[in-house]
Amino acid sequence: MTVRVLTGITTTGTPHLGNYAGAIRPAIAASRAKGVESFFFLADYHALIKADDPDRVARSRLEIAATWLACGLDPARVTFYRQSDIPEIPQLCWLLTCVAAKGLLNRAHAYKAAVDKNTAAGEDPDAGVTAGLYMYPVLMAADILAFGAHRVPVGRDQIQHIEMARDIGQRFNHLYGESWRRVTGATGEPLVLPEAQIDENVATLPGLDGRKMSKSYDNTIPLFAPPAELKRLVMSIVTDSRAPGEPKDTEGSAVFQLYQAFATAEQTEEMRHAFAEGIGWGDAKQRLLARIEEQVAPLREQYAQLIARPAQLEEILQEGARKARDITVPLLDGLQRAVGLGPFAAPRAAAAPKARAAAAKLPQFKQYREADGRFYFKLVDGNGTVLLQGDGHDSPREAGQLIARLRREGPTALHELEQRAVGLMGERVGTLGEDVAGVEAVVDALRQLAEDAA
Protein backbone atom coordinates (compact mmCIF):
# COMPACT_ATOMS: atom_id res chain seq x y z
CA MET A 1 0.00 0.00 0.00
CA THR A 2 1.23 3.48 -0.87
CA VAL A 3 1.19 5.84 2.11
CA ARG A 4 0.36 9.49 1.48
CA VAL A 5 2.35 11.93 3.62
CA LEU A 6 1.52 15.65 3.60
CA THR A 7 3.69 18.53 4.83
CA GLY A 8 2.72 22.21 4.90
CA ILE A 9 5.14 25.13 5.18
CA THR A 10 3.71 28.47 6.36
CA THR A 11 5.03 31.36 4.28
CA THR A 12 5.63 34.03 6.91
CA GLY A 13 9.40 34.35 7.12
CA THR A 14 12.87 33.46 5.89
CA PRO A 15 13.97 29.82 6.45
CA HIS A 16 16.64 29.42 9.12
CA LEU A 17 19.05 26.70 10.25
CA GLY A 18 16.48 25.32 12.68
CA ASN A 19 13.94 24.88 9.86
CA TYR A 20 16.55 23.08 7.78
CA ALA A 21 17.76 20.61 10.42
CA GLY A 22 14.39 20.11 12.10
CA ALA A 23 12.01 19.95 9.13
CA ILE A 24 13.41 20.45 5.63
CA ARG A 25 16.28 17.96 5.65
CA PRO A 26 14.39 15.07 7.32
CA ALA A 27 11.22 15.63 5.25
CA ILE A 28 13.13 15.54 1.95
CA ALA A 29 14.95 12.38 3.04
CA ALA A 30 11.63 10.75 3.99
CA SER A 31 10.11 11.66 0.60
CA ARG A 32 12.64 9.36 -1.10
CA ALA A 33 11.44 6.25 0.78
CA LYS A 34 9.72 3.49 -1.18
CA GLY A 35 5.97 3.20 -0.84
CA VAL A 36 5.58 6.89 0.08
CA GLU A 37 3.62 9.45 -1.94
CA SER A 38 4.61 12.87 -0.64
CA PHE A 39 2.76 16.18 -0.83
CA PHE A 40 4.53 19.43 0.05
CA PHE A 41 2.67 22.73 -0.05
CA LEU A 42 3.26 26.41 0.64
CA ALA A 43 0.60 27.28 3.22
CA ASP A 44 0.08 30.84 1.98
CA TYR A 45 -3.57 31.08 3.07
CA HIS A 46 -2.41 30.22 6.59
CA ALA A 47 0.20 32.97 6.33
CA LEU A 48 -2.59 35.59 6.13
CA ILE A 49 -3.66 34.61 9.64
CA LYS A 50 -0.25 35.53 11.04
CA ALA A 51 0.96 38.33 8.75
CA ASP A 52 -0.75 41.35 7.23
CA ASP A 53 2.25 42.63 5.26
CA PRO A 54 1.70 41.57 1.61
CA ASP A 55 5.34 42.17 0.67
CA ARG A 56 6.50 39.89 3.49
CA VAL A 57 4.12 37.11 2.46
CA ALA A 58 5.05 37.41 -1.22
CA ARG A 59 8.79 37.38 -0.47
CA SER A 60 8.44 34.47 1.93
CA ARG A 61 6.59 32.38 -0.66
CA LEU A 62 9.44 32.88 -3.12
CA GLU A 63 12.17 32.22 -0.55
CA ILE A 64 10.56 29.08 0.87
CA ALA A 65 9.83 27.58 -2.56
CA ALA A 66 13.45 28.19 -3.62
CA THR A 67 14.74 26.80 -0.31
CA TRP A 68 12.97 23.45 -0.56
CA LEU A 69 14.06 22.94 -4.16
CA ALA A 70 17.65 24.03 -3.45
CA CYS A 71 17.77 21.57 -0.55
CA GLY A 72 16.91 18.66 -2.85
CA LEU A 73 13.11 18.39 -3.04
CA ASP A 74 12.37 16.60 -6.32
CA PRO A 75 9.18 17.96 -7.95
CA ALA A 76 9.10 14.97 -10.30
CA ARG A 77 8.92 12.62 -7.32
CA VAL A 78 6.60 14.61 -5.03
CA THR A 79 3.62 16.92 -5.48
CA PHE A 80 4.83 20.45 -4.68
CA TYR A 81 2.22 23.20 -4.85
CA ARG A 82 0.86 26.41 -3.35
CA GLN A 83 -2.22 26.15 -1.20
CA SER A 84 -3.73 29.20 -2.94
CA ASP A 85 -3.48 27.48 -6.36
CA ILE A 86 -5.92 24.75 -5.28
CA PRO A 87 -9.47 26.24 -5.23
CA GLU A 88 -10.88 22.98 -3.92
CA ILE A 89 -9.17 23.57 -0.54
CA PRO A 90 -11.28 26.62 0.45
CA GLN A 91 -14.33 24.88 -1.04
CA LEU A 92 -13.74 21.89 1.19
CA CYS A 93 -13.00 24.22 4.10
CA TRP A 94 -16.54 25.59 3.85
CA LEU A 95 -18.09 22.12 3.67
CA LEU A 96 -16.15 21.19 6.80
CA THR A 97 -17.02 24.50 8.51
CA CYS A 98 -20.67 23.56 8.21
CA VAL A 99 -20.14 20.35 10.21
CA ALA A 100 -17.41 21.49 12.64
CA ALA A 101 -18.65 21.95 16.21
CA LYS A 102 -18.03 25.41 17.68
CA GLY A 103 -17.18 23.78 21.00
CA LEU A 104 -14.36 21.88 19.29
CA LEU A 105 -12.93 25.08 17.85
CA ASN A 106 -13.22 26.82 21.22
CA ARG A 107 -10.68 24.33 22.57
CA ALA A 108 -8.02 24.99 19.90
CA HIS A 109 -4.71 25.88 21.55
CA ALA A 110 -3.99 29.02 19.51
CA TYR A 111 -7.44 30.49 20.12
CA LYS A 112 -7.39 29.64 23.84
CA ALA A 113 -3.93 31.16 24.21
CA ALA A 114 -5.14 34.42 22.62
CA VAL A 115 -8.21 34.53 24.88
CA ASP A 116 -6.16 33.77 28.01
CA LYS A 117 -3.68 36.52 27.12
CA ASN A 118 -6.49 39.05 26.70
CA THR A 119 -8.17 37.99 29.91
CA ALA A 120 -4.92 38.30 31.87
CA ALA A 121 -4.48 41.82 30.46
CA GLY A 122 -8.02 42.78 31.50
CA GLU A 123 -9.19 43.15 27.90
CA ASP A 124 -12.17 41.71 26.07
CA PRO A 125 -11.48 37.97 25.63
CA ASP A 126 -11.75 38.19 21.83
CA ALA A 127 -9.83 41.45 21.38
CA GLY A 128 -7.69 41.19 18.25
CA VAL A 129 -8.85 37.64 17.54
CA THR A 130 -9.80 37.20 13.88
CA ALA A 131 -12.14 34.62 12.42
CA GLY A 132 -9.10 33.39 10.51
CA LEU A 133 -7.30 32.48 13.73
CA TYR A 134 -10.47 30.85 15.07
CA MET A 135 -11.00 28.84 11.87
CA TYR A 136 -7.34 27.87 11.44
CA PRO A 137 -7.99 24.21 12.46
CA VAL A 138 -10.73 23.84 9.82
CA LEU A 139 -8.51 25.15 7.03
CA MET A 140 -5.75 22.80 8.20
CA ALA A 141 -8.27 19.94 8.15
CA ALA A 142 -9.18 20.85 4.55
CA ASP A 143 -5.48 20.86 3.58
CA ILE A 144 -5.13 17.31 4.86
CA LEU A 145 -8.48 15.77 3.94
CA ALA A 146 -8.41 17.15 0.37
CA PHE A 147 -5.57 14.76 -0.46
CA GLY A 148 -6.53 11.72 1.58
CA ALA A 149 -3.30 12.01 3.55
CA HIS A 150 -2.60 9.03 5.79
CA ARG A 151 0.16 10.69 7.80
CA VAL A 152 1.04 14.26 8.68
CA PRO A 153 4.49 14.87 10.24
CA VAL A 154 4.05 17.38 13.08
CA GLY A 155 5.64 18.47 16.32
CA ARG A 156 3.91 17.60 19.56
CA ASP A 157 2.39 21.09 19.74
CA GLN A 158 0.50 20.36 16.50
CA ILE A 159 -1.01 16.99 17.44
CA GLN A 160 -4.27 18.66 18.45
CA HIS A 161 -4.79 19.96 14.91
CA ILE A 162 -4.53 16.45 13.46
CA GLU A 163 -6.98 15.15 16.06
CA MET A 164 -9.37 17.96 15.15
CA ALA A 165 -9.02 17.11 11.45
CA ARG A 166 -9.97 13.53 12.31
CA ASP A 167 -12.97 14.69 14.37
CA ILE A 168 -14.25 17.01 11.64
CA GLY A 169 -13.66 14.43 8.89
CA GLN A 170 -15.39 11.74 10.93
CA ARG A 171 -18.39 14.01 11.45
CA PHE A 172 -18.62 14.67 7.70
CA ASN A 173 -18.38 10.95 6.94
CA HIS A 174 -21.15 10.21 9.45
CA LEU A 175 -23.50 12.83 8.01
CA TYR A 176 -22.83 12.38 4.30
CA GLY A 177 -21.11 9.03 3.83
CA GLU A 178 -24.24 7.22 2.68
CA SER A 179 -25.16 10.03 0.27
CA TRP A 180 -21.62 10.08 -1.11
CA ARG A 181 -21.66 6.33 -1.76
CA ARG A 182 -24.99 6.67 -3.52
CA VAL A 183 -24.02 9.52 -5.87
CA THR A 184 -20.51 8.27 -6.65
CA GLY A 185 -21.02 4.51 -6.59
CA ALA A 186 -17.87 4.22 -4.48
CA THR A 187 -17.40 2.19 -1.31
CA GLY A 188 -15.84 3.10 2.02
CA GLU A 189 -15.86 6.63 3.42
CA PRO A 190 -15.53 9.89 1.50
CA LEU A 191 -12.74 11.33 3.68
CA VAL A 192 -9.60 9.52 4.81
CA LEU A 193 -8.84 10.17 8.49
CA PRO A 194 -5.18 11.13 9.04
CA GLU A 195 -2.69 10.10 11.70
CA ALA A 196 -0.12 12.38 13.28
CA GLN A 197 3.46 11.28 12.61
CA ILE A 198 5.77 12.28 15.44
CA ASP A 199 9.51 11.92 14.92
CA GLU A 200 11.15 11.96 18.35
CA ASN A 201 14.57 12.32 16.71
CA VAL A 202 13.84 15.56 14.88
CA ALA A 203 16.33 18.18 15.99
CA THR A 204 15.13 21.33 17.76
CA LEU A 205 18.04 23.72 17.40
CA PRO A 206 18.87 26.54 19.80
CA GLY A 207 19.11 30.09 18.52
CA LEU A 208 21.62 32.84 19.19
CA ASP A 209 20.40 33.26 22.78
CA GLY A 210 20.15 29.55 23.63
CA ARG A 211 16.37 29.40 23.39
CA LYS A 212 14.66 27.45 20.60
CA MET A 213 15.57 29.01 17.26
CA SER A 214 12.41 30.87 16.27
CA LYS A 215 11.33 33.99 14.41
CA SER A 216 9.20 34.78 17.48
CA TYR A 217 12.36 35.17 19.59
CA ASP A 218 14.30 37.01 16.86
CA ASN A 219 17.22 34.66 17.48
CA THR A 220 17.53 32.89 14.14
CA ILE A 221 20.40 32.26 11.75
CA PRO A 222 19.04 32.50 8.18
CA LEU A 223 19.80 29.33 6.26
CA PHE A 224 21.24 31.14 3.26
CA ALA A 225 22.82 34.14 4.97
CA PRO A 226 25.88 35.39 3.01
CA PRO A 227 29.18 34.02 4.37
CA ALA A 228 30.12 37.26 6.15
CA GLU A 229 26.69 37.54 7.79
CA LEU A 230 26.74 33.86 8.74
CA LYS A 231 30.12 34.31 10.41
CA ARG A 232 28.93 37.38 12.33
CA LEU A 233 25.86 35.54 13.62
CA VAL A 234 27.73 32.36 14.59
CA MET A 235 30.35 34.36 16.47
CA SER A 236 27.54 36.16 18.38
CA ILE A 237 26.03 32.96 19.84
CA VAL A 238 25.72 33.37 23.61
CA THR A 239 28.14 31.21 25.65
CA ASP A 240 29.22 31.05 29.29
CA SER A 241 32.29 32.75 30.74
CA ARG A 242 34.59 29.72 30.85
CA ALA A 243 38.03 30.58 29.51
CA PRO A 244 40.16 28.54 27.10
CA GLY A 245 41.60 25.53 28.91
CA GLU A 246 38.56 25.12 31.18
CA PRO A 247 36.41 22.04 30.45
CA LYS A 248 33.03 22.94 28.97
CA ASP A 249 29.67 21.17 29.14
CA THR A 250 28.13 19.94 25.91
CA GLU A 251 24.76 19.66 27.65
CA GLY A 252 22.85 22.88 27.09
CA SER A 253 25.53 24.37 24.86
CA ALA A 254 24.03 26.07 21.80
CA VAL A 255 27.38 25.87 20.01
CA PHE A 256 27.64 22.11 20.55
CA GLN A 257 24.00 21.38 19.63
CA LEU A 258 24.30 23.35 16.40
CA TYR A 259 27.59 21.64 15.59
CA GLN A 260 26.04 18.21 16.16
CA ALA A 261 23.22 19.00 13.71
CA PHE A 262 25.71 19.60 10.88
CA ALA A 263 28.47 17.10 11.75
CA THR A 264 29.01 13.39 11.31
CA ALA A 265 29.01 11.11 14.34
CA GLU A 266 32.81 11.01 14.25
CA GLN A 267 33.10 14.79 14.05
CA THR A 268 30.64 15.15 16.92
CA GLU A 269 32.73 12.89 19.13
CA GLU A 270 35.85 14.88 18.28
CA MET A 271 34.08 18.08 19.30
CA ARG A 272 32.83 16.45 22.50
CA HIS A 273 36.44 15.58 23.36
CA ALA A 274 37.53 19.14 22.52
CA PHE A 275 34.91 20.51 24.94
CA ALA A 276 36.25 18.24 27.68
CA GLU A 277 39.77 19.43 26.90
CA GLY A 278 38.74 23.08 27.25
CA ILE A 279 38.52 24.36 23.68
CA GLY A 280 38.10 28.14 23.54
CA TRP A 281 34.69 29.43 22.53
CA GLY A 282 36.15 31.29 19.57
CA ASP A 283 37.75 28.13 18.22
CA ALA A 284 34.57 26.13 18.84
CA LYS A 285 32.53 28.68 16.89
CA GLN A 286 35.06 28.61 14.02
CA ARG A 287 34.63 24.83 13.83
CA LEU A 288 30.85 25.25 13.87
CA LEU A 289 31.05 27.83 11.08
CA ALA A 290 33.14 25.43 8.96
CA ARG A 291 30.63 22.60 9.39
CA ILE A 292 27.65 24.79 8.48
CA GLU A 293 29.40 26.33 5.49
CA GLU A 294 30.44 22.90 4.22
CA GLN A 295 26.80 21.81 3.97
CA VAL A 296 25.12 25.08 3.13
CA ALA A 297 27.46 26.61 0.51
CA PRO A 298 26.41 24.32 -2.40
CA LEU A 299 22.75 24.78 -1.46
CA ARG A 300 23.20 28.56 -1.23
CA GLU A 301 24.40 28.62 -4.84
CA GLN A 302 21.36 26.66 -6.01
CA TYR A 303 19.10 28.92 -3.95
CA ALA A 304 20.55 32.08 -5.50
CA GLN A 305 19.96 30.71 -9.00
CA LEU A 306 16.34 29.84 -8.19
CA ILE A 307 15.59 33.19 -6.52
CA ALA A 308 16.88 34.92 -9.64
CA ARG A 309 14.46 32.94 -11.83
CA PRO A 310 10.96 33.32 -10.37
CA ALA A 311 9.40 32.25 -13.68
CA GLN A 312 11.10 28.87 -13.31
CA LEU A 313 9.70 28.48 -9.80
CA GLU A 314 6.28 29.45 -11.11
CA GLU A 315 6.35 26.73 -13.76
CA ILE A 316 7.32 24.11 -11.18
CA LEU A 317 4.53 25.14 -8.81
CA GLN A 318 1.94 25.33 -11.59
CA GLU A 319 2.86 21.81 -12.67
CA GLY A 320 2.53 20.75 -9.03
CA ALA A 321 -0.89 22.37 -8.87
CA ARG A 322 -2.00 20.41 -11.93
CA LYS A 323 -0.89 17.16 -10.27
CA ALA A 324 -2.62 18.16 -7.04
CA ARG A 325 -5.89 19.02 -8.75
CA ASP A 326 -5.99 15.62 -10.41
CA ILE A 327 -6.86 14.50 -6.87
CA THR A 328 -8.90 17.40 -5.50
CA VAL A 329 -11.22 18.07 -8.45
CA PRO A 330 -12.89 14.63 -8.53
CA LEU A 331 -12.99 14.52 -4.72
CA LEU A 332 -14.83 17.84 -4.45
CA ASP A 333 -17.17 16.87 -7.27
CA GLY A 334 -18.32 13.87 -5.27
CA LEU A 335 -18.45 15.70 -1.93
CA GLN A 336 -20.50 18.57 -3.30
CA ARG A 337 -23.02 16.23 -4.86
CA ALA A 338 -23.13 14.29 -1.61
CA VAL A 339 -24.23 17.38 0.34
CA GLY A 340 -26.86 18.28 -2.27
CA LEU A 341 -24.95 20.77 -4.43
CA GLY A 342 -25.10 18.75 -7.65
CA PRO A 343 -26.83 19.81 -10.89
CA PHE A 344 -30.65 20.14 -10.90
CA ALA A 345 -31.42 17.96 -13.91
CA ALA A 346 -31.25 14.19 -13.42
CA PRO A 347 -29.91 13.58 -16.97
CA ARG A 348 -26.99 15.91 -16.31
CA ALA A 349 -26.24 14.18 -13.03
CA ALA A 350 -26.32 10.83 -14.80
CA ALA A 351 -23.98 12.13 -17.46
CA ALA A 352 -21.42 13.39 -14.98
CA PRO A 353 -19.52 10.08 -14.82
CA LYS A 354 -19.26 10.10 -18.63
CA ALA A 355 -17.91 13.63 -18.54
CA ARG A 356 -15.38 12.65 -15.95
CA ALA A 357 -14.40 9.60 -18.00
CA ALA A 358 -13.90 11.82 -21.05
CA ALA A 359 -11.75 14.18 -19.02
CA ALA A 360 -9.71 11.25 -17.81
CA LYS A 361 -8.94 10.39 -21.44
CA LEU A 362 -7.22 13.67 -22.12
CA PRO A 363 -3.58 13.47 -23.19
CA GLN A 364 -1.12 13.87 -20.35
CA PHE A 365 2.57 14.32 -19.66
CA LYS A 366 4.37 11.79 -17.50
CA GLN A 367 7.78 12.40 -15.91
CA TYR A 368 10.13 9.72 -14.66
CA ARG A 369 13.75 8.88 -13.98
CA GLU A 370 15.59 6.11 -15.80
CA ALA A 371 18.41 3.86 -14.58
CA ASP A 372 20.94 6.13 -16.30
CA GLY A 373 20.10 8.79 -13.71
CA ARG A 374 18.59 11.19 -16.25
CA PHE A 375 15.06 12.58 -16.21
CA TYR A 376 12.60 11.92 -19.03
CA PHE A 377 9.02 12.69 -19.96
CA LYS A 378 6.51 11.40 -22.45
CA LEU A 379 3.23 12.68 -23.81
CA VAL A 380 0.57 9.97 -24.02
CA ASP A 381 -2.96 10.05 -25.33
CA GLY A 382 -6.05 8.99 -23.38
CA ASN A 383 -5.43 5.32 -24.21
CA GLY A 384 -1.83 5.41 -23.03
CA THR A 385 -0.24 5.45 -26.49
CA VAL A 386 3.05 7.34 -26.50
CA LEU A 387 2.80 10.34 -28.82
CA LEU A 388 6.09 12.02 -27.93
CA GLN A 389 9.09 10.54 -26.12
CA GLY A 390 11.17 13.32 -24.58
CA ASP A 391 14.97 13.34 -24.54
CA GLY A 392 16.84 12.86 -21.26
CA HIS A 393 17.66 15.78 -18.96
CA ASP A 394 20.09 16.28 -16.10
CA SER A 395 17.42 17.41 -13.63
CA PRO A 396 13.64 17.14 -13.19
CA ARG A 397 13.53 20.91 -13.32
CA GLU A 398 14.87 20.96 -16.89
CA ALA A 399 12.32 18.34 -17.95
CA GLY A 400 9.53 20.31 -16.25
CA GLN A 401 10.59 23.52 -17.95
CA LEU A 402 10.45 21.88 -21.37
CA ILE A 403 7.00 20.45 -20.63
CA ALA A 404 5.82 23.95 -19.73
CA ARG A 405 7.23 25.26 -23.03
CA LEU A 406 5.52 22.50 -24.98
CA ARG A 407 2.20 23.36 -23.36
CA ARG A 408 2.71 27.04 -24.08
CA GLU A 409 4.41 27.08 -27.50
CA GLY A 410 3.92 23.58 -28.89
CA PRO A 411 0.53 23.98 -30.58
CA THR A 412 1.97 26.61 -32.95
CA ALA A 413 5.72 25.96 -33.03
CA LEU A 414 6.21 22.17 -32.90
CA HIS A 415 7.65 20.62 -36.06
CA GLU A 416 9.15 17.38 -37.32
CA LEU A 417 12.89 17.01 -37.89
CA GLU A 418 14.78 14.21 -39.62
CA GLN A 419 14.40 10.58 -38.50
CA ARG A 420 11.12 11.24 -36.64
CA ALA A 421 12.75 13.70 -34.26
CA VAL A 422 10.55 16.54 -32.97
CA GLY A 423 11.71 20.16 -32.61
CA LEU A 424 10.45 23.28 -30.85
CA MET A 425 11.67 26.61 -32.20
CA GLY A 426 14.57 24.78 -33.87
CA GLU A 427 15.53 22.87 -30.71
CA ARG A 428 15.16 19.10 -30.60
CA VAL A 429 12.89 17.94 -27.75
CA GLY A 430 12.34 14.23 -28.43
CA THR A 431 11.05 11.66 -30.91
CA LEU A 432 7.64 10.58 -32.14
CA GLY A 433 6.09 7.49 -30.58
CA GLU A 434 6.32 4.26 -32.56
CA ASP A 435 2.61 4.25 -33.44
CA VAL A 436 2.43 7.94 -34.42
CA ALA A 437 2.37 8.82 -38.13
CA GLY A 438 3.48 12.43 -37.78
CA VAL A 439 3.92 15.46 -35.55
CA GLU A 440 0.31 16.54 -36.20
CA ALA A 441 -0.90 14.01 -33.61
CA VAL A 442 1.34 15.61 -30.98
CA VAL A 443 0.17 19.10 -31.93
CA ASP A 444 -3.48 18.02 -31.67
CA ALA A 445 -2.83 16.57 -28.21
CA LEU A 446 -1.20 19.81 -27.04
CA ARG A 447 -4.18 21.78 -28.37
CA GLN A 448 -6.53 19.55 -26.37
CA LEU A 449 -4.53 20.24 -23.21
CA ALA A 450 -4.55 23.99 -23.90
CA GLU A 451 -8.32 24.02 -24.50
CA ASP A 452 -8.93 21.99 -21.34
CA ALA A 453 -6.78 24.37 -19.28
CA ALA A 454 -8.70 27.34 -20.66
N, C-alpha and C positions, 0 to 999 in steps of 0.2 A: 504494500500500500504506500502511495506517495503521501507524505505529510506536508501540509501547507503551513509555512511559518511566515508571519507578518511582522514587520518592524516599521514604526513611524518615527520620523525625525522632525521635531518642531523647529520651524525656521524663524528663530528670534535672536540669533547671535552668531558669532564667529566660532567655529569649532576649535577646541583647545586640546591639550595633551590628554586631559582626563577623558574627554569624549572618545579620543582615538583608542587609548588603552582599555577603557571600560566598555565601549560599545562598538565602535567602528571596526576595529581589528578583529575581535571575536565573532562579530556578526558576519563579516565577509568570509572568514574561515569556515563558519558553519554553513554558509550558503553553497559551499563546494561539496558538501557531503552527499553521498548517494541516497536516493529516495526522498530528497527534500526539494520542495518547490517553494522558492523564496519570493516574497513580495516586500519591496522597500519603497516607502513613499515619503515625500516632503509634506509634512503636516502643516500646510500654509493657512488653512482655515483655522486650525487651532492657534496659530500664531496671533491671529487677530484678537484672541481673548486676552493675550498677555502684552501685546504691543500695539500702540496706536500711531506709530511713526511709519508711514508707508515706505519711505526710503530705507529704513532699517529692515523691514520685512523683505523688500525687493532684493536688497543686497545680500541678506542672509540666505534667501532661496538660491541665489547664484553661487555663493560661497559653499553652501552645504552640498549642493549637487556636484560641484567640481571636486569637493573633498572626497566624497564617497567614490567617485570614479577614479580619482588620482590614487586612492588607497587600494584599488584593485577590484572594486565591484564590477562584475561582468554583466552588462545589460543584455547580452545574448543568452545568458544563463538564468538571470533573474528577471522579474518584472519590476522596473524602476519607473516611478511615475509621480506626478504632483497630485495631491488630493483635490485641488481645485480644478483639475482637468477631467475629473470623473463626476459628471452631473448626477449619476445614480446615487452617490454617497449622500448628498443633502436630501435627495428624494427618500431614500431609505431612512435617513435621520427623522424625517417627519412621520413616516409610518411608525417608527419605534417610539417617537414622542407621544403618539396617541395611545400607546399601551403602557408606557412607563409610569410607574406609581410615583406621585409627588413625594410620598414618604420615603421612598428609596433614594430619591435625589437629595432630600433634606439631609441624608446621612453621609453624603459624599465628603471626603476629607477636606478638599480645597474650599468648598462652600462653608463647611463648619468652621474651618480655621479663620475665614474672613469674618464670619458672624461673631466668633469668640473675640477676635481682635477688636471689632467695633464695640462690642459689649464692654470689654475691659476698659476701653477709652471713653465710655459713657456716651457713645454715639448711637444712632439708630442702628439696629442689628444689620440691616441690609444696605447701609450707606456705602456707596461705591461698588456695590455688587451688581454686575450685569447679568442679563439673562444668558449671555454666552458662557460666563463662568458657571452658572447654575446648570446649564444644559451640556456642559463639557462631557460628562460621562455618556450621554446619549449619542453625541457625535462620535466619540471614540468607539462605542458599540457598533455604529454604522460602518466605521472604517474596517472593523474586524469582520462583522457578519456579512458584509457585501462580497467578501472573497472566500467565505467558507473556511477561514483560517482555523487550523486545528490547534496551533500553539502560537503564543505571543510572548516573546522574551521581554521580561520586565524586571525592574528592581522590586524589592519588597514593598516599597511605598506605593507601587502601582497595582498591587494584587487586587485591591478593592475594585478598581476599574474593570478588570477582567471578570470578576465575580458579578459585577453589575451588568456587564454585557451578557453574561450567561442568563441572569435573571430576566432581563428585558427580552432576549431572544426566546427564552423558554415561554414567557408570557405570550409572545406573538405566535409561537408554534401552537400553543394551547388554544388560542382564540381562532386562528385561521388555518391551522394545519389541514383540517378536513376539506375546507374550501379549496386550498391550494392543490391538494391531491386530485380533487375533482376537476379543476379547470386545466391542470397541466398534464394529468394522467401519470404523474410521477408517484413514487412510493417514498416512504420515510418522512422526514420533517423538512420544512422549507428552509430553516436556518440551522447551520452547524454551530453547536455550542463550543466555544474555545476553552483551552486550558492555559493557565499561566505557566510559563517556563522560567524557572528561577535558576540562574547559574551562580552557585555559591562561590565560584572561583573568579568571578569577574572582578577586576581590579577597581578599587575606588581610590583615586590618586589624591594626595594632598596638594593644596595650592601654595602660593608664595608665603602665606601666613601659617601654614600647618593645618588649617581646616580643610574640609573637603573642597577640591577645586570646583568652583562654581561661579557663574556669572553673577549670581546673587550676592556673593561675597567680594566681588571685584578682585579676585586673587588668582586669575587664570594665566596660563601661558599659551598664547595662540599657537595652534599646531603648525601653521606655516609662517610664523614670524620670521622676518629676515634674519640672517645670521647675527648681525650686530645687536638687534633687538632681543633675540633669543639669549645671547650671552649676557646682556644686561639683566634680563629677568631671572635667569638661572643664578647669577651671582648675587641677586637680591633676596634669595630664599632665606627665610628666618631660620637661624640656628641658635644653639646655646653658646655659652661663653667659654667652653672648654678650649684650651690652647693646643697648638700642635704638640704632639707627644703624649697628651692625655688620652686614655682610652675613651671611646665614644659609643653610646648605645645605638644600635640599629633600630630597636623598638621605638616607635614614635618619631623617628627621624624622617622628615620630608625628603631630604636629600637621598637617603638610602632607599626609601620606598619608590621614589621616582626612578632612581637608577635601576632597581630591580625590575621595573616595568619595561625597561628597554634593553636589558642585558640578558645574556645566556645564563644558564645555571652556574656554569664555571666562572663566568665573570662576576656573578653575584657573590659567590663564595670568596673570591679574591677581594672584593670590596668589603665583605664582612670581616675578613682577616685584617684588612687595612684599618677599619674602624677600631678593632681591638688593639691594633698597634699604635693608635693615636694619630692617624692621618689628619693633616690640617684641613679646616673647612674649605679653604680656597682650593686646595688640591682636589678634594672630594668633589667640589662643584665643577672643576675643570674636567674631571673624569665623567661626571654626569653629562656635561655639555657634549663631550665627544660621543657618548653612546646615543644621545638623542639625535645629534647631527648625522650620525652614521645611518640611522634609519630614515630620518625625515628628509634629508637633502634630495634623494632621488624623487620622492613623492612631491616635494616642493616644486621641482622643475615641471612635473606633469601638471600640477595644480595651476601653475602660472600659465601654461599653455592653454588649459581649459578655460580659465577665467578670461583670457584674451579672445576666446572664440565663443561667445554666448550663443551664436546661431548653431554651433555644433551641439552644445548642450541642449538647446531647444529641440533639435531633431531627435536626439536620444530620448528625451522625455516624452515627446509626442508619439514616438514609436512605442514607448512603454505604456502610454495611455491607451493606444490602440489594443495592445495585448490585454491590458486590464479590463477594457470595456467588452472584450470578447466574453468575459465572465459576468460583469455586472449588468449588461443590457438584458440578456435573457433572464437573469435572476429577477430584476425589477419588473420585467414584463409579467412574469408569473405572480409575483407578490402583489402587484397592483390589481391584477384581475382577481386575485384571491380575496382582497378586501372590498371588492365591488367597484373598482375603477376601470373595468374593461369597457370595450365599445358597446353601444346600445344594441345594434342589430345582431341577432343570432348568427346570420350567415357570415358576417365579418368576423365574429368570434370564432366560428368554426374554421374560417380560412386562415386564422392566425398561424396555426402550425405549418401550413403550406408556405406562408410568407417567410416564416423563420427558416424553413428548409431551403427555400430559394436563396435566402441570404447566406445560409451556410455553404452554398455551392459557389459563392463568389471566388474568384482567384485569390490567392494569398501568397505572401512571401514567407519563406521558412529559413531561419538562420541556424547554423550548426558548426561544430568544430570537428575536423577530421584528424586522423592519427598523425598526420604530418605537422600538427600543431597550428595550422592555418585556419582561418575562418571563412566559411562559404555561405552562400545563400542560393535559393532557387525559387523561381516563380512557378506555381502549379495552378492548374485550373480546378474547378469544383469537383472533378472526378479524381484528382490527384495526379494527373498527367503533367510531367515536367515540361513547361514551355520554355523556360530560360534557366540554364545552369550558370551561375555566377562564377567568376574566377576567384582564386584564393586571395585572402588578405592577411596582413600581419596582425590585425587587431579586430575585435568585434565592432569597434567604433568606425573603422574604415568601411567595413561591410555595411553597417547601418547608414552611414552617410551616402553610400552609393544607392542603397534602396530608396532613401529619401529623394535623391536626384531622379531616379527612375520614375518614382511616383509623380514628381513635379514636372520633369522635362520629357520623359519617355514618350507620352502619347504623340508628341509633335516632332521629336528629334531622334528617335531610335531608328537605326538603319542596319542593314545586313552587310557584313564585310565578306572577305573571301573565306572559303572552307567553313561556312555556316557560323562564323563568328558574328557577334552582335556588337555594334558600336553606339556610343552616345556622344554627340558633338565631336566625333572623330576619335574618341577614346574607347578602346575595347573594354567591354564589361563582362562578357561571357560567351556562351555558345547556345545555339538552339537545341531544344530537347530532341531526342531521337525520333519521336513521332510527330514533329512539327514541320510543316511544309515550308514555312517562311516566316519572316519577322512580323508579318501582318497579324498573326495570331497573338504574338506578345503585345503588340500595340493595342489590339482590341481588349486584351485582358487589363492592361493599364488604364484604358479608358473606362472600363467597368468599375475599377477601383476608384478612379477619380469621381465618377458620377455618384457612386455609393457614398463617398466621403462628403460630397456636396449636399 
